[in-house]
Amino acid sequence: MTPQGLTSVEAALAHILADITPLEGTEVLPLARLRGRVLAADAIAAIDVPPADNSSMDGYALRHADLEAGQRDFAISQRIAAGAVGTMLAPGTAARIFTGAEVPPGADCVVIQENCSVADGVVTVLQPVVPGDNIRRRGQDIAVGSAIVAAGTRLGAAHAGLLAAVGMARATVFARLRVAILSTGDELVEPGATAGPGQIYNSNRYLLTGMLEELGCELIDGGLVADTPEATRACLRQAAEQADVVITTGGVSVGDEDHVKAAVEELGTLGLWKLAIKPGKPLAYGRILGKPFFGLPGNPSSVFVTFHVVTRPYLQRMQGIAGDVMARELVVAADFERPRPDKRQEYLRARLVSGGEGARVALYPNQSSGMLTSVAWADCLVVVPPGTTVARGDPVRAMLI
């Protein structure tokens, strides 16, 4: 059951993912600059790969019909290295061939060199072969006209290799998503400065910056916002004018110095702001000057959890990612106990561990929302639904981060 007045995580995700307007801008980039970008149109192969039948081994190319006729000794009529092209293979002869070289016309099998003996320019076949042995057929990897990478794919090293294999020197990708981040709270100071009484260092700024850069976003850093309604409104307006998405940390609760919620409502709309999630209940979503807005909590672990659970899928879909944008999950055995159920859905900082009985998941000892050490330690989040207890050995969902 979802506590009264709170929105479930599932309902919140459904709401915001239905409210996305994908980016329309594109650009054409060379292969060397494609990594991490999202492909805007299917990449279609203009050639076959391999472009011709070629040998998968060092050996000798033959006509299988000669072997069927009982011939075992073949005069070596030509030598074909990778990059060279042979001539029509004369009946009763063999071509010395190397890995990757095109099979000469007339040949239909390759005998590996370990199954042959050679003397005085004659190769003797010692083991039987069948037609097609050790030949990689034209187009067996990629056929001309096929879509080798689908639109909406975030490109990695393997994708760049595929594009290069068919001779594509560049590709069309979606424009980078511009994300503005703002930090709120007069208690914050930048690392390197001296923190005075009541002040803390602004870790959220760098945590959020890193997570956005990992997604390939173009970052617009709005810095620290003073805790006044006027400063909050001005900074949010400027961020919305410059960016595609605006994200703040802190200031979305109901305290006297939490001005973000009111400023968003003045500049736009606020459609969601309390989630049945732990950590991270005070999370806001809306629009400022028509631009999507996420108001994340102030505690570091809450920033991390709510970003991965709610904001990251939204940003990926907005970037043009097709298919499932939710984090990959595993079902593993709990190496912990959680005897007291919570009314909210919990996301516990955890780490996968191996053992004699298979994969298990262990919790960081302190699950407080202010524990940034738990975030650095964890490699997954254990999802515990509302009203659920966990006994050691129970199957639990582990969301990989």
C-alpha positions, -999 to 999 in steps of 0.1 A, spaced: 0 0 0 12 35 -9 10 59 21 -17 85 17 -5 116 -1 25 99 -17 29 87 -53 43 53 -60 76 49 -79 58 30 -106 31 56 -111 57 84 -110 78 68 -137 48 61 -159 37 97 -156 71 113 -164 80 89 -192 47 97 -209 56 134 -206 87 133 -228 94 153 -259 125 138 -275 152 160 -290 148 167 -327 182 182 -335 209 159 -351 245 162 -362 268 142 -384 300 131 -366 331 111 -377 337 76 -362 362 89 -337 336 111 -320 306 87 -319 312 69 -287 285 76 -262 262 93 -287 228 81 -298 222 71 -334 195 90 -350 189 68 -381 194 31 -388 229 24 -401 225 4 -434 253 -17 -448 263 -7 -483 286 -38 -487 288 -74 -477 311 -84 -449 332 -103 -457 331 -89 -493 341 -122 -508 345 -159 -497 378 -161 -478 398 -186 -459 394 -189 -421 427 -208 -418 462 -211 -433 461 -240 -457 453 -251 -492 423 -243 -514 410 -272 -535 382 -284 -557 363 -310 -536 354 -329 -568 391 -337 -572 391 -353 -537 359 -372 -545 376 -386 -576 403 -400 -553 431 -375 -559 453 -368 -528 484 -351 -543 480 -317 -558 505 -294 -575 506 -260 -558 496 -237 -587 495 -203 -569 500 -186 -536 474 -162 -521 481 -140 -491 455 -117 -474 450 -87 -496 459 -106 -528 434 -120 -553 440 -154 -569 432 -167 -604 409 -195 -615 420 -227 -598 430 -252 -625 415 -287 -619 438 -311 -601 458 -283 -584 458 -265 -551 463 -229 -540 485 -221 -510 462 -197 -491 465 -177 -458 439 -166 -433 417 -138 -446 427 -143 -482 400 -146 -509 393 -181 -520 402 -184 -557 374 -191 -583 369 -228 -587 379 -237 -552 352 -248 -527 371 -260 -496 403 -252 -477 424 -279 -460 442 -266 -430 480 -269 -432 482 -292 -402 463 -319 -422 487 -317 -452 522 -326 -461 543 -307 -487 573 -318 -507 587 -305 -540 558 -282 -547 532 -309 -542 507 -309 -513 493 -342 -500 459 -341 -483 460 -364 -452 425 -358 -438 391 -358 -454 372 -325 -459 338 -315 -471 327 -287 -494 328 -253 -476 353 -264 -450 373 -234 -435 356 -209 -458 339 -178 -445 312 -170 -470 306 -136 -485 281 -116 -464 280 -142 -436 287 -115 -410 269 -86 -426 247 -87 -457 244 -56 -479 212 -37 -472 209 -49 -436 205 -25 -407 237 -31 -386 229 -6 -359 194 5 -351 183 41 -345 181 49 -308 213 29 -299 239 45 -276 271 39 -296 300 20 -280 333 7 -293 317 -24 -309 292 -2 -328 320 20 -341 338 -12 -353 307 -23 -371 303 10 -389 339 10 -399 336 -26 -412 311 -15 -438 331 16 -447 310 42 -429 333 71 -419 305 91 -401 270 87 -388 240 109 -379 234 112 -341 210 131 -319 222 164 -305 236 162 -270 211 168 -243 219 200 -224 212 197 -187 215 226 -163 222 218 -126 218 241 -97 227 235 -60 206 251 -33 215 257 3 235 285 21 252 258 41 272 247 10 307 256 2 329 245 -26 358 220 -21 390 238 -16 374 266 5 373 267 42 341 254 57 329 275 85 305 267 114 273 250 100 287 246 65 294 215 45 311 208 12 290 206 -19 294 170 -28 261 167 -47 274 191 -74 302 167 -84 281 135 -79 255 148 -102 280 162 -127 297 128 -130 264 109 -135 253 133 -162 287 131 -180 285 93 -179 252 97 -199 269 119 -225 249 150 -215 262 186 -222 265 201 -187 254 237 -179 266 243 -143 245 270 -127 265 268 -94 252 276 -60 218 293 -56 213 316 -26 184 306 -3 161 334 -12 129 333 -34 142 359 -57 176 342 -63 159 309 -68 134 322 -94 161 341 -113 185 311 -115 158 287 -125 146 310 -152 181 314 -166 187 277 -165 155 269 -184 164 295 -211 198 278 -216 191 241 -212 168 212 -224 164 199 -188 169 216 -154 179 196 -123 183 210 -88 195 194 -56 179 204 -23 152 230 -16 122 208 -26 109 200 9 85 222 29 109 241 51 110 279 53 142 280 33 131 255 7 122 278 -22 124 256 -52 89 242 -52 73 276 -50 96 291 -77 88 262 -101 51 267 -96 55 305 -103 75 299 -135 57 268 -148 40 237 -134 48 212 -107 30 179 -114 47 156 -89 66 163 -57 63 135 -31 72 99 -38 68 68 -18 105 61 -21 132 57 5 156 75 4 143 105 -15 107 113 -7 109 151 -15 114 148 -52 98 173 -76 90 170 -113 74 196 -135 82 222 -162 99 256 -162 92 277 -193 82 245 -209 115 227 -200 114 195 -179 125 201 -143 137 176 -117 141 187 -81 162 161 -63 166 159 -26 196 174 -7 210 143 9 237 126 -12 223 91 -11 189 105 -20 203 123 -50 220 91 -62 190 69 -57 164 92 -72 186 101 -101 191 64 -110 155 53 -104 136 83 -118 157 109 -136 181 86 -156 154 67 -175 138 100 -184 171 115 -197 179 84 -217 145 84 -234 148 122 -241 183 115 -257 166 93 -282 174 59 -266 150 33 -280 138 2 -261 141 -4 -224 157 25 -205 153 10 -171 184 -2 -152 192 -39 -156 180 -60 -126 191 -94 -112 173 -116 -88 198 -129 -62 197 -142 -26 197 -117 3 228 -119 25 210 -97 50 178 -94 70 153 -67 69 127 -77 95 109 -43 97 88 -33 67 87 3 55 57 21 41 78 34 12 96 14 -15 132 11 -4 164 13 -25 192 -1 -3 228 5 -12 243 -29 -17 270 -50 -33 269 -83 -51 291 -110 -35 299 -145 -47 299 -176 -26 297 -214 -27 259 -212 -31 259 -187 -59 255 -149 -61 243 -130 -31 238 -94 -22 250 -77 9 240 -43 23 261 -14 34 259 -13 72 245 23 74 216 31 50 211 67 62 203 90 33 233 112 42 259 84 38 278 91 6 303 63 15 274 39 9 271 51 -27 308 48 -34 308 13 -19 277 0 -37 274 -16 -71 236 -22 -70 205 -11 -53 183 -37 -36 146 -29 -43 123 -37 -13 86 -30 -21 64 -13 5 53 -35 34 79 -62 27 103 -79 50 134 -97 39 149 -128 56 184 -141 48 183 -162 17 152 -146 3 152 -137 -34 155 -99 -39 158 -76 -69 192 -60 -74 192 -30 -97 227 -27 -112 242 8 -111 
